[in-house]
Amino acid sequence: MKSILINYKNFLLENKAILGAGFLLVCFGYLTQTAFIGIFTSYIKQDFLLNNTQLGNIYSIANIVSSTSLIIFAKLINKIKISYYSLGIALLFSMACFLFAESPSKEFLLIAFVLLRFFGYGLMMHLVISIMNKIFKKNKGKAISISLCGMIFTYSIFSLLATHILNKHSWRNVWIVFGILSLIIFCPLIYFLSKKFEKRFYKQEKNSFIISEPLLIMPNMKIINRRRDVLKDYKFYPIAAMLITIPLVNISCFYFQHELVAFKHWDFNWFINLFLLLSITTVISSFLSGFLIDRFTAIRILPFYLIPMFISCLIMLFFKSLIIAYIFIIGVGISNGMATIITSTALQECYQSTNPSSIQSLPIFLISSVSAFFPTIIGKFFDMNFSFNNIFQFLCIWIFLLVLINYFIFYVKFKPLKSNV
Protein backbone atom coordinates (compact mmCIF):
# COMPACT_ATOMS: atom_id res chain seq x y z
CA MET A 1 0.00 0.00 0.00
CA LYS A 2 2.83 2.36 0.89
CA SER A 3 4.55 1.72 -2.43
CA ILE A 4 1.30 2.48 -4.29
CA LEU A 5 0.96 5.83 -2.49
CA ILE A 6 4.59 6.70 -3.24
CA ASN A 7 4.02 5.78 -6.86
CA TYR A 8 0.99 8.08 -7.08
CA LYS A 9 2.90 10.88 -5.34
CA ASN A 10 5.81 10.64 -7.78
CA PHE A 11 3.42 10.45 -10.73
CA LEU A 12 1.58 13.55 -9.49
CA LEU A 13 4.78 15.55 -9.01
CA GLU A 14 6.16 14.60 -12.41
CA ASN A 15 2.95 15.57 -14.21
CA LYS A 16 1.52 18.28 -11.96
CA ALA A 17 0.74 20.75 -14.77
CA ILE A 18 -1.40 18.44 -16.91
CA LEU A 19 -3.01 16.78 -13.88
CA GLY A 20 -3.78 20.21 -12.42
CA ALA A 21 -5.42 21.21 -15.69
CA GLY A 22 -7.44 17.99 -15.64
CA PHE A 23 -8.50 18.69 -12.05
CA LEU A 24 -9.77 22.17 -12.99
CA LEU A 25 -11.62 20.95 -16.07
CA VAL A 26 -13.40 18.24 -14.09
CA CYS A 27 -14.15 20.65 -11.24
CA PHE A 28 -15.93 23.21 -13.42
CA GLY A 29 -17.25 20.67 -15.91
CA TYR A 30 -19.18 18.88 -13.19
CA LEU A 31 -21.09 22.08 -12.44
CA THR A 32 -23.20 21.16 -15.48
CA GLN A 33 -23.39 17.45 -14.72
CA THR A 34 -26.95 16.19 -14.29
CA ALA A 35 -26.68 15.51 -10.55
CA PHE A 36 -25.57 19.09 -9.88
CA ILE A 37 -28.15 20.61 -12.23
CA GLY A 38 -30.75 18.59 -10.33
CA ILE A 39 -30.25 20.82 -7.30
CA PHE A 40 -31.92 23.66 -9.20
CA THR A 41 -34.71 21.88 -11.11
CA SER A 42 -37.41 22.56 -8.54
CA TYR A 43 -36.57 26.28 -8.47
CA ILE A 44 -36.42 26.48 -12.27
CA LYS A 45 -39.83 24.81 -12.59
CA GLN A 46 -41.33 27.32 -10.19
CA ASP A 47 -39.66 30.29 -11.89
CA PHE A 48 -40.76 29.35 -15.42
CA LEU A 49 -44.03 27.59 -14.46
CA LEU A 50 -42.99 24.20 -15.87
CA ASN A 51 -43.93 20.63 -14.99
CA ASN A 52 -41.55 17.64 -15.07
CA THR A 53 -42.26 16.82 -18.71
CA GLN A 54 -41.84 20.41 -19.94
CA LEU A 55 -38.54 20.97 -18.16
CA GLY A 56 -37.44 17.51 -19.27
CA ASN A 57 -38.17 18.47 -22.89
CA ILE A 58 -36.06 21.61 -22.63
CA TYR A 59 -33.19 19.76 -20.99
CA SER A 60 -33.43 16.93 -23.53
CA ILE A 61 -33.35 19.25 -26.54
CA ALA A 62 -30.37 21.06 -25.02
CA ASN A 63 -28.50 17.78 -24.58
CA ILE A 64 -29.24 16.67 -28.14
CA VAL A 65 -27.96 19.95 -29.60
CA SER A 66 -24.87 20.04 -27.38
CA SER A 67 -23.96 16.40 -28.03
CA THR A 68 -24.38 16.87 -31.79
CA SER A 69 -22.17 19.94 -31.61
CA LEU A 70 -19.62 17.94 -29.64
CA ILE A 71 -19.24 15.27 -32.31
CA ILE A 72 -18.69 18.04 -34.89
CA PHE A 73 -16.28 20.28 -32.96
CA ALA A 74 -14.38 17.65 -30.95
CA LYS A 75 -11.82 17.24 -33.75
CA LEU A 76 -10.66 20.84 -33.21
CA ILE A 77 -8.55 19.59 -30.34
CA ASN A 78 -6.12 18.25 -32.96
CA LYS A 79 -5.91 21.57 -34.80
CA ILE A 80 -5.73 24.20 -32.05
CA LYS A 81 -3.13 24.59 -29.31
CA ILE A 82 -4.36 23.16 -26.03
CA SER A 83 -3.80 26.47 -24.20
CA TYR A 84 -6.01 28.41 -26.64
CA TYR A 85 -8.55 25.59 -26.84
CA SER A 86 -8.94 25.27 -23.06
CA LEU A 87 -9.01 29.04 -22.51
CA GLY A 88 -11.72 29.42 -25.16
CA ILE A 89 -13.82 26.74 -23.48
CA ALA A 90 -13.39 28.42 -20.07
CA LEU A 91 -14.35 31.89 -21.34
CA LEU A 92 -17.43 30.63 -23.18
CA PHE A 93 -18.44 28.57 -20.16
CA SER A 94 -18.36 31.76 -18.05
CA MET A 95 -20.63 33.50 -20.56
CA ALA A 96 -22.99 30.50 -20.46
CA CYS A 97 -23.24 30.79 -16.66
CA PHE A 98 -24.24 34.46 -16.93
CA LEU A 99 -26.79 33.72 -19.65
CA PHE A 100 -28.29 30.92 -17.54
CA ALA A 101 -28.57 33.28 -14.57
CA GLU A 102 -30.26 36.02 -16.61
CA SER A 103 -32.57 33.86 -18.77
CA PRO A 104 -35.84 35.82 -19.13
CA SER A 105 -37.84 33.14 -20.96
CA LYS A 106 -38.04 29.44 -21.80
CA GLU A 107 -36.29 30.08 -25.11
CA PHE A 108 -33.28 31.67 -23.41
CA LEU A 109 -33.32 28.91 -20.82
CA LEU A 110 -32.97 26.37 -23.64
CA ILE A 111 -30.04 28.26 -25.20
CA ALA A 112 -28.36 28.55 -21.79
CA PHE A 113 -28.72 24.80 -21.17
CA VAL A 114 -27.19 24.08 -24.59
CA LEU A 115 -24.17 26.28 -23.92
CA LEU A 116 -23.71 25.02 -20.36
CA ARG A 117 -23.79 21.36 -21.37
CA PHE A 118 -21.60 21.92 -24.45
CA PHE A 119 -18.87 24.13 -22.96
CA GLY A 120 -19.19 22.51 -19.54
CA TYR A 121 -19.46 18.77 -19.06
CA GLY A 122 -19.29 17.95 -22.79
CA LEU A 123 -16.13 19.67 -24.02
CA MET A 124 -14.33 19.71 -20.67
CA MET A 125 -14.65 15.98 -20.06
CA HIS A 126 -13.79 15.24 -23.69
CA LEU A 127 -10.67 17.40 -23.34
CA VAL A 128 -9.58 15.60 -20.16
CA ILE A 129 -10.09 12.11 -21.59
CA SER A 130 -8.51 12.94 -24.95
CA ILE A 131 -5.38 14.49 -23.44
CA MET A 132 -4.86 11.73 -20.89
CA ASN A 133 -5.36 9.01 -23.48
CA LYS A 134 -2.95 10.67 -25.91
CA ILE A 135 -0.19 11.27 -23.41
CA PHE A 136 -0.48 8.33 -21.04
CA LYS A 137 -0.91 4.79 -22.26
CA LYS A 138 0.07 2.61 -19.35
CA ASN A 139 -0.89 5.21 -16.73
CA LYS A 140 -3.93 6.81 -18.36
CA GLY A 141 -6.28 5.29 -15.78
CA LYS A 142 -4.18 6.78 -13.01
CA ALA A 143 -4.12 10.19 -14.75
CA ILE A 144 -7.89 10.31 -15.27
CA SER A 145 -8.57 9.19 -11.70
CA ILE A 146 -6.38 11.99 -10.31
CA SER A 147 -8.19 14.51 -12.53
CA LEU A 148 -11.54 13.25 -11.22
CA CYS A 149 -10.57 14.54 -7.77
CA GLY A 150 -11.96 17.82 -9.09
CA MET A 151 -15.40 16.31 -8.63
CA ILE A 152 -14.85 16.21 -4.86
CA PHE A 153 -14.33 19.96 -4.91
CA THR A 154 -17.49 20.44 -6.98
CA TYR A 155 -19.73 18.30 -4.78
CA SER A 156 -18.27 19.61 -1.52
CA ILE A 157 -17.36 23.28 -1.89
CA PHE A 158 -19.56 24.25 -4.84
CA SER A 159 -22.63 22.32 -3.65
CA LEU A 160 -22.33 23.84 -0.17
CA LEU A 161 -21.90 27.28 -1.73
CA ALA A 162 -24.98 26.68 -3.87
CA THR A 163 -27.20 25.58 -0.97
CA HIS A 164 -25.96 28.49 1.17
CA ILE A 165 -26.90 31.01 -1.55
CA LEU A 166 -30.20 29.24 -2.24
CA ASN A 167 -31.21 29.61 1.41
CA LYS A 168 -30.98 33.41 1.11
CA HIS A 169 -31.17 34.29 -2.58
CA SER A 170 -32.44 33.13 -5.95
CA TRP A 171 -30.96 30.22 -7.91
CA ARG A 172 -29.90 32.82 -10.47
CA ASN A 173 -27.44 34.34 -8.00
CA VAL A 174 -25.72 30.98 -7.71
CA TRP A 175 -24.86 30.94 -11.40
CA ILE A 176 -23.71 34.56 -11.37
CA VAL A 177 -21.23 33.55 -8.67
CA PHE A 178 -20.13 30.50 -10.72
CA GLY A 179 -19.61 32.73 -13.77
CA ILE A 180 -17.47 35.17 -11.78
CA LEU A 181 -15.40 32.35 -10.27
CA SER A 182 -14.86 30.90 -13.73
CA LEU A 183 -13.63 34.25 -15.08
CA ILE A 184 -11.25 35.18 -12.26
CA ILE A 185 -9.98 31.71 -11.28
CA PHE A 186 -10.66 29.08 -13.94
CA CYS A 187 -9.68 31.05 -17.07
CA PRO A 188 -6.23 32.26 -15.98
CA LEU A 189 -5.31 29.00 -14.23
CA ILE A 190 -6.29 26.70 -17.09
CA TYR A 191 -4.34 28.84 -19.55
CA PHE A 192 -1.25 28.93 -17.32
CA LEU A 193 -1.28 25.18 -16.68
CA SER A 194 -1.94 24.39 -20.34
CA LYS A 195 1.03 26.50 -21.42
CA LYS A 196 3.25 24.60 -18.99
CA PHE A 197 1.85 21.35 -20.29
CA GLU A 198 2.58 22.35 -23.89
CA LYS A 199 6.23 23.03 -23.13
CA ARG A 200 6.74 19.45 -22.05
CA PHE A 201 4.38 17.37 -24.17
CA TYR A 202 3.49 19.34 -27.28
CA LYS A 203 5.47 19.23 -30.52
CA GLN A 204 4.38 22.41 -32.27
CA GLU A 205 6.06 21.64 -35.56
CA LYS A 206 4.20 18.33 -35.93
CA ASN A 207 1.05 19.26 -34.01
CA SER A 208 1.17 15.89 -32.27
CA PHE A 209 1.75 14.44 -28.82
CA ILE A 210 4.63 12.29 -27.63
CA ILE A 211 3.55 8.68 -27.14
CA SER A 212 6.08 6.39 -25.55
CA GLU A 213 4.18 3.79 -23.56
CA PRO A 214 2.94 0.44 -24.97
CA LEU A 215 -0.67 -0.12 -26.02
CA LEU A 216 -2.94 -2.89 -24.87
CA ILE A 217 -4.64 -4.40 -27.89
CA MET A 218 -7.24 -6.97 -28.86
CA PRO A 219 -6.16 -10.02 -30.89
CA ASN A 220 -6.02 -9.32 -34.66
CA MET A 221 -6.88 -5.67 -34.03
CA LYS A 222 -6.64 -3.27 -36.98
CA ILE A 223 -5.90 0.43 -37.04
CA ILE A 224 -9.22 2.34 -36.98
CA ASN A 225 -9.33 6.10 -37.53
CA ARG A 226 -12.93 6.57 -38.67
CA ARG A 227 -15.85 6.67 -36.28
CA ARG A 228 -18.05 4.91 -38.83
CA ASP A 229 -15.78 1.84 -38.61
CA VAL A 230 -16.25 1.72 -34.85
CA LEU A 231 -20.01 1.97 -35.27
CA LYS A 232 -19.92 -1.03 -37.62
CA ASP A 233 -18.31 -3.21 -34.95
CA TYR A 234 -20.77 -4.99 -32.65
CA LYS A 235 -18.37 -4.82 -29.65
CA PHE A 236 -18.96 -1.07 -29.41
CA TYR A 237 -22.64 -1.41 -28.54
CA PRO A 238 -22.49 -3.46 -25.33
CA ILE A 239 -19.79 -1.06 -24.12
CA ALA A 240 -22.04 1.87 -25.02
CA ALA A 241 -25.09 0.28 -23.37
CA MET A 242 -23.23 -0.04 -20.08
CA LEU A 243 -22.05 3.55 -20.31
CA ILE A 244 -25.55 4.83 -21.06
CA THR A 245 -26.80 3.08 -17.91
CA ILE A 246 -24.79 5.51 -15.78
CA PRO A 247 -26.77 8.62 -16.83
CA LEU A 248 -29.99 6.59 -16.80
CA VAL A 249 -29.54 5.91 -13.08
CA ASN A 250 -28.12 9.35 -12.34
CA ILE A 251 -30.94 11.20 -14.08
CA SER A 252 -33.59 8.99 -12.48
CA CYS A 253 -32.25 9.63 -8.99
CA PHE A 254 -30.39 12.96 -9.06
CA TYR A 255 -32.08 15.03 -11.77
CA PHE A 256 -35.35 14.10 -10.03
CA GLN A 257 -33.80 14.26 -6.57
CA HIS A 258 -36.62 16.43 -5.22
CA GLU A 259 -39.12 13.71 -6.19
CA LEU A 260 -36.88 10.94 -4.83
CA VAL A 261 -36.48 12.68 -1.47
CA ALA A 262 -40.25 13.17 -1.22
CA PHE A 263 -40.90 9.51 -2.15
CA LYS A 264 -38.46 8.22 0.49
CA HIS A 265 -39.50 10.86 3.09
CA TRP A 266 -35.94 12.16 3.46
CA ASP A 267 -34.75 15.71 4.15
CA PHE A 268 -33.59 17.51 0.98
CA ASN A 269 -30.67 19.44 2.50
CA TRP A 270 -29.45 16.25 4.18
CA PHE A 271 -29.60 14.43 0.85
CA ILE A 272 -27.57 17.15 -0.92
CA ASN A 273 -24.86 16.75 1.71
CA LEU A 274 -24.53 13.13 0.58
CA PHE A 275 -23.08 14.43 -2.70
CA LEU A 276 -19.76 14.78 -0.90
CA LEU A 277 -19.88 11.06 -0.10
CA LEU A 278 -20.82 10.42 -3.74
CA SER A 279 -17.81 12.37 -5.02
CA ILE A 280 -15.37 10.77 -2.57
CA THR A 281 -16.59 7.29 -3.44
CA THR A 282 -16.39 8.11 -7.15
CA VAL A 283 -12.81 9.32 -6.89
CA ILE A 284 -11.68 6.38 -4.73
CA SER A 285 -13.22 3.91 -7.18
CA SER A 286 -11.58 5.74 -10.09
CA PHE A 287 -8.20 5.33 -8.38
CA LEU A 288 -8.99 1.67 -7.83
CA SER A 289 -10.06 1.21 -11.44
CA GLY A 290 -6.80 2.77 -12.63
CA PHE A 291 -4.89 0.21 -10.59
CA LEU A 292 -7.11 -2.63 -11.85
CA ILE A 293 -6.70 -1.52 -15.47
CA ASP A 294 -2.92 -1.48 -15.16
CA ARG A 295 -3.06 -4.96 -13.64
CA PHE A 296 -5.81 -6.75 -15.61
CA THR A 297 -6.69 -4.46 -18.61
CA ALA A 298 -9.99 -2.59 -18.98
CA ILE A 299 -11.65 -5.25 -21.13
CA ARG A 300 -11.28 -7.87 -18.40
CA ILE A 301 -12.99 -5.75 -15.75
CA LEU A 302 -15.50 -4.02 -18.05
CA PRO A 303 -18.39 -6.47 -17.39
CA PHE A 304 -18.30 -5.94 -13.62
CA TYR A 305 -18.29 -2.18 -12.97
CA LEU A 306 -22.12 -1.91 -12.95
CA ILE A 307 -22.56 -4.51 -10.20
CA PRO A 308 -22.35 -1.94 -7.32
CA MET A 309 -25.00 0.15 -9.09
CA PHE A 310 -27.19 -2.94 -9.47
CA ILE A 311 -26.97 -3.59 -5.72
CA SER A 312 -27.84 0.06 -5.02
CA CYS A 313 -30.96 -0.05 -7.20
CA LEU A 314 -32.00 -3.37 -5.68
CA ILE A 315 -31.91 -2.12 -2.09
CA MET A 316 -33.67 1.12 -3.08
CA LEU A 317 -36.49 -1.02 -4.44
CA PHE A 318 -37.21 -2.61 -1.06
CA PHE A 319 -36.10 -0.17 1.67
CA LYS A 320 -36.65 3.46 2.69
CA SER A 321 -34.52 3.98 5.81
CA LEU A 322 -31.81 6.64 5.97
CA ILE A 323 -29.01 4.09 6.14
CA ILE A 324 -30.09 2.83 2.71
CA ALA A 325 -29.31 6.25 1.25
CA TYR A 326 -25.67 5.88 2.28
CA ILE A 327 -25.42 2.41 0.72
CA PHE A 328 -27.13 3.66 -2.42
CA ILE A 329 -24.78 6.63 -2.79
CA ILE A 330 -21.70 4.47 -2.26
CA GLY A 331 -22.80 1.89 -4.84
CA VAL A 332 -23.64 4.53 -7.45
CA GLY A 333 -20.38 6.35 -6.71
CA ILE A 334 -18.32 3.20 -7.27
CA SER A 335 -19.88 2.56 -10.68
CA ASN A 336 -19.69 6.24 -11.64
CA GLY A 337 -16.00 6.39 -10.80
CA MET A 338 -15.14 3.30 -12.80
CA ALA A 339 -17.31 4.01 -15.85
CA THR A 340 -15.38 6.81 -17.56
CA ILE A 341 -11.91 5.36 -17.05
CA ILE A 342 -12.79 1.76 -17.89
CA THR A 343 -14.87 2.71 -20.94
CA SER A 344 -12.35 5.12 -22.47
CA THR A 345 -9.51 2.65 -21.86
CA ALA A 346 -11.53 -0.31 -23.16
CA LEU A 347 -12.18 1.56 -26.40
CA GLN A 348 -8.47 2.04 -26.89
CA GLU A 349 -7.88 -1.63 -26.17
CA CYS A 350 -10.51 -2.56 -28.77
CA TYR A 351 -9.70 0.05 -31.40
CA GLN A 352 -6.13 1.18 -31.97
CA SER A 353 -6.17 4.60 -33.63
CA THR A 354 -3.75 7.35 -34.62
CA ASN A 355 -6.58 9.79 -33.90
CA PRO A 356 -7.90 8.65 -30.50
CA SER A 357 -9.70 11.92 -29.71
CA SER A 358 -12.07 11.23 -32.60
CA ILE A 359 -12.86 7.76 -31.26
CA GLN A 360 -13.13 9.03 -27.67
CA SER A 361 -15.75 11.60 -28.72
CA LEU A 362 -18.11 8.77 -29.71
CA PRO A 363 -19.07 7.58 -26.20
CA ILE A 364 -19.41 11.17 -24.98
CA PHE A 365 -21.68 11.95 -27.94
CA LEU A 366 -23.66 8.77 -27.34
CA ILE A 367 -24.02 9.31 -23.61
CA SER A 368 -25.14 12.91 -24.19
CA SER A 369 -27.51 12.30 -27.09
CA VAL A 370 -29.22 9.14 -25.84
CA SER A 371 -29.42 10.30 -22.23
CA ALA A 372 -30.91 13.56 -23.52
CA PHE A 373 -34.22 11.77 -23.82
CA PHE A 374 -34.15 10.42 -20.26
CA PRO A 375 -35.43 13.57 -18.46
CA THR A 376 -38.41 13.78 -20.80
CA ILE A 377 -39.22 10.06 -20.66
CA ILE A 378 -38.78 9.71 -16.91
CA GLY A 379 -40.55 13.02 -16.26
CA LYS A 380 -43.48 11.80 -18.36
CA PHE A 381 -43.64 8.62 -16.27
CA PHE A 382 -43.75 10.66 -13.06
CA ASP A 383 -46.46 12.93 -14.46
CA MET A 384 -48.40 9.70 -15.27
CA ASN A 385 -48.09 8.70 -11.57
CA PHE A 386 -45.43 6.02 -12.01
CA SER A 387 -43.42 5.57 -8.83
CA PHE A 388 -39.71 5.18 -8.13
CA ASN A 389 -40.35 1.51 -7.43
CA ASN A 390 -41.28 1.06 -11.10
CA ILE A 391 -38.07 2.84 -12.12
CA PHE A 392 -35.89 0.70 -9.85
CA GLN A 393 -37.54 -2.51 -11.06
CA PHE A 394 -36.63 -1.68 -14.65
CA LEU A 395 -33.09 -0.62 -13.71
CA CYS A 396 -32.41 -3.88 -11.86
CA ILE A 397 -33.51 -6.01 -14.82
CA TRP A 398 -31.63 -3.85 -17.35
CA ILE A 399 -28.33 -3.85 -15.44
CA PHE A 400 -28.49 -7.58 -14.73
CA LEU A 401 -28.89 -8.37 -18.44
CA LEU A 402 -26.08 -6.01 -19.43
CA VAL A 403 -23.64 -7.59 -16.99
CA LEU A 404 -24.37 -11.04 -18.40
CA ILE A 405 -24.01 -9.94 -22.04
CA ASN A 406 -20.75 -8.07 -21.46
CA TYR A 407 -19.34 -10.91 -19.38
CA PHE A 408 -19.84 -13.31 -22.27
CA ILE A 409 -18.42 -10.95 -24.92
CA PHE A 410 -15.42 -9.45 -23.14
CA TYR A 411 -14.52 -11.90 -20.40
CA VAL A 412 -15.24 -15.23 -22.06
CA LYS A 413 -14.80 -14.55 -25.79
CA PHE A 414 -12.07 -11.90 -26.05
CA LYS A 415 -8.75 -11.54 -24.23
CA PRO A 416 -6.62 -8.42 -24.82
CA LEU A 417 -2.88 -8.81 -25.33
CA LYS A 418 0.05 -6.52 -24.65
CA SER A 419 1.55 -4.96 -27.72
CA ASN A 420 5.22 -5.41 -28.53
CA VAL A 421 5.39 -1.85 -29.82
N, C-alpha and C positions, 0 to 999 in steps of 0.2 A: 504493500500500500504506500509506504514511504517513497519507494522508487517511482511509483506512478505519479505522486504529487510533485516530486522533483522534476520528472520528465515534463509535466504540464507547465511547471514554473519556468523551466529553461525554454520551452517552446513559446511561451507567452513573451518572455523577454526578448527572444530572437526575432519575433514577428509582431512587436507591440503596435507598430503603426497600422498595419493592415487589420489586425484583430481589434484595435481601437475603433477603426472606421466601421468594421462589421458590427461592433457593439452599438455604436451610435445609430447606424441604419436600422438595426432591429428595434432599438429603443423607440425611435420616432415612428418607424413603420407600424409597430404594434398599436399605436394610437388609433389606427384605422382598421384594426383587426375586429372581427365580428363581436367577440366577447366584450371588447372595450366599448364599441359603438352601442352595444346592448344596454349599457348604463343609461344612455340618454333617450332610448326609444319611447319610454312612457311620456317624457317631457315633450318630445317632438310631436307625438300624437296629439297631445293636449294643445300644443301651440298652433298646429296646422289643422286641427279637427279631423284627424285621420283614424281609421280603425286598423286592425292588424293586417288585413288584406291590402288596403290602400298603401300603407307604409311599406309593406312587403313588396308591392309592385314597383314602387319608386326605387327601393334598395336593389331589387332584382335587375331592373333596367340599367341602373348605374353600374352594377357588377358586370353585366353583359358588355356594355360599351367599354368599360375600363379594361376588361380582359381581352376584348378584341383589339383594342389599341395596344395592349401589351405585346401581343403576338406580332404586331406590325412593327413596333418601335424597339423591341428588345434587341434587335440586331445592331442598333446604333452603338451598343457597348463596344463593338469591335472596330468602330470607326472614329470614335471620339475619345480623347484622353479621359482617363478615369476621374481626374480632378475636376475637369469642366463638367463631365457627365453627372457626377455626384453633387456638385454645387448647384447645377441647374435643377436637379430633382429637389434639393433642399429648399431652394428659393420658391419654386412653384408649389411645393407642399405648404409653405408658409402662406402663400396667397390663397390656397385652397382652404386653409383653416379660417382665414378672415372672411372669405366668401360664405363658408358654412355658418359662421357666427352671425352674419348680416343678411342671411337669406330672407327676403320679404314674402316669398310665395313658394308654392309647391314646385314650380318650374325651376326656380333658382336652387331650391333644395336638391332637386335631381342633379343639376349641374355640379353643385358642391359635392355631392356624394361621388359622382364620377371622378372628379379631380382628386378627392381625398383617397379613394381606393386605388386610382392609377398611380399618382405620385407618392402615395404612402405605402401601404402593404404590398401592392403589386410590383412596382419598379424597385423599391428598396430591398425586398426579399429576393427578387431576381438578381439584383446587383450583388448581394452578399453571396448567394449560392454560386453564381457564375464565376466570381473572382476566386472564391475558395476552391472550386473545382478545377479552375485553370492553373492555379499556382500550386496547390497541394494535391498530390495523388494519394500517397500513403497516409497522410495526416489530415485529409480534408474533413473527415468526421470530427476530429479533434478541433479543427479550426472553426467549423460551423457551430459546434457545441459551445465554444468559448464566446462566439459572437452572440449566441442566443441568451447569454447572461443579461443582455440589454432588456430582455422581456421582464426580468425581475424588477428592474428599475421602473419599467412602465406600469406593471401591476402593483407595485408598492408605492413609489413616490407619486407617480402621475394619477393613479386611481384615488389615492388619499387626497391629493390636491383637488381632483375633480369633485369628490364627495363633499369636501370642505366648502368649495365655492358653491356647489348646488344647495347646500343648507342655508346659504345667505343670499345667493344671487341666481340669475337665470342660467340655463345651460349654455346660452350664447356666450356669456362671459368666460366660461371654461375654455372655449375654443379661441377666443381672443388671446387669452393667456398662452395657450399652446402655440399660436401663431407668433407671438412675441418671443417666446422661448426658442422657437425654431430659427427665427431671424438672428437673434443675438448670441445664441450658443451653438446650435446645430450647424448653421451655414459656415461660419468661420472655422469651426473645428473639423468638419468633414473635408473641407478644402485643404486645410493644413496637413491632416493625416494622409489624405490621398496624394498630395505632392511628395510627402516623405516615402510613401509606398511606391510611387512611380520611380523614384531615384534608384530603388533597389531592384524592382521586379520588371520594370517596363522598358522594352527596347523600342525607342521612338522610331529608329530608322526602319524597323521591320513591322512596327505596329502589332507586336505579338508578345506573349508572355513566356518566360523561361519555364520549361517543364523538365524536371530531372528525375522524378520518382517513377517507379514502375507502375503500370496499369494492372488492374485485375480484369480478366476478360472471360467471356463465355467460350466454350469449345466451338471451333469453326466460325468465330465471329468475324464479320466483315466490317470495313470502314463504312460508316453511315454519316453523311453530312446533310441530308435532306430530311425535313420533318415528315414529309409524305411517306418516306421509306419506313420510318418508325411506326407510323399509323397503319401501315400494311402488315406489321408483325403482331401476331396475336398475343405475344408475351407482354406487350405494352398495356393491354386492357385490364388484366387482373391487377397489375401494379396501380393503374389509374383508379380502379374501383376501390381499392383499399385507401388510396389517398383521398378520394372524394368522401369517404366515410367520416373522415376527421371533421370537415366543415358541416356535414350532415348532423353529427352529434353536437358540435359546438353551437350551431345555429339553433337547433332544437332547444338547447338548455341555457345558452348564454344570450343569444339575441332575444329570446323570449324569457329572460330571467325574471322579469316582473311577474309573468304568469306562472312560472315554475315555483317561485317563492310563495305565491298565493296558494297554489295547489298543495304544496307541502306544509303550509302554515309556518313558514320560517320568517325571520326578520330580514328585511332587504339590506339594510346597512351591514348586518352581520354577514350576510351572504357575499357582499362585495369584498369584505375583508378576506374572504377565502381565496380571492384572486392571487394574493401573495403566495399562499400555499400552492396554488395552481402553477404559478410561474417558477417557484423553487423546484417543485417536482418535475416540471418540464425541463428545466435546465439540467438537473441531476440526471434525468433519464437520457438527455442528449449527450452528456459526458459519457454515460455508460454505453450508449449506442456507438459512440465513436470508438471506444475501447473494443466493443464486440465486433465492429466492422473490421478493425485492424487485425483482429484475431481470427474471425470466421468468414469474413466477406459479407456484404450487405444481402446478397441473394439468399444466403443460407439462413439469415435471421428475418428476412422479409415476411414470411408467413405468420410470424408470431407477435408482431408489435401491436396488433389490435386486441389481443387477449385481455390486457388490463381494462381496456375500454368496454369490452364485452361484459366483464365482471361488474363494472360500474353500472352499466345499463340494467343488468339483471337484478342487482340489489335495489336499484331505484324503482324497479317494477313492483317490489313486494314490501318495501319499508319506507317510513316517513320520519323516523327519529333524526335528531340533529347529528348524531354520530355517523349516520349514513352519508350525510353531506361531505364529511371529511374523506370517507372512503371513496365516494364518487369522484371528488376533486382529484385525489391522488391517482386513481386509475385513469382518468381522462388526461391528467398531466403527463403520466408516463407514456401513453400512446402519442400524445401531441409532440412530446420531445423527441421521440424516436422517428416520427413520420417523415419529417423534412429531410433529415440526414440520411436515413436508410433509403428513402425513395430516390433522392438525387444521386446517391452513390450507386444504387442498384441499376439505375439507368445507364450510368457510365460503364458498369460491369457488363451490361447487356449490349450496349451500343457504343463502340469505340468511334470517336469522331474528332476531326481536326477543328471543328467548330462547336464545342460543347455548349456554349451559351445559347445557341439556336435550339439544341435538343432540350436543354434545361428549361427553356421558356414554355415547352409543351405542357408539363404537369401544372405549372402555375396558371397557364391559360385555361387548362381543363378544370382545375379546381375553382377558378374564379367564375368561369362561364357556366358550368353545370350547377355549382352551388348557388349561383345567382338566382335560380328558380326556387331554392329552398325556402327563403322567407315568405314568398307568395304562397307556395303550396302549404307549408306548415301553418301559416297565418290563416289560410282559408279553412284548414281543418279545425283550428281553434274557434273560428267564427261559426263553424257548423257544429260546435259543442263536442268535438272530439277531446279526449282527455290526454294527459301525459302518459297514462298507462298504455293507451293505444300506440303512442309514439315509441315507448320503450319496448313494447312487444315486437314491433316491426324491426327496431334496431337490433335486438337480440338475435332474431332469425337471420337478418341480413349479414351481420358480422360473423356469425357462426358459419354460414355458407361460404363467405369469402375466405375465412381462415382455411377451411378444408380445400377449396379450389387452389389457393396459392401454395398450400403445403404440397399438393400433388405436383404442381407445375415446377416450382422452384426448389423444393427440398428433395423430392423423389426423382424427378425427371432430369433436371439440369444441375450441373456442378461447375462453378466457375474455377478457372485455373489462373495461376500467376503467370504474367507475361515474362518473357526472357529479355524484353526490350529495356 
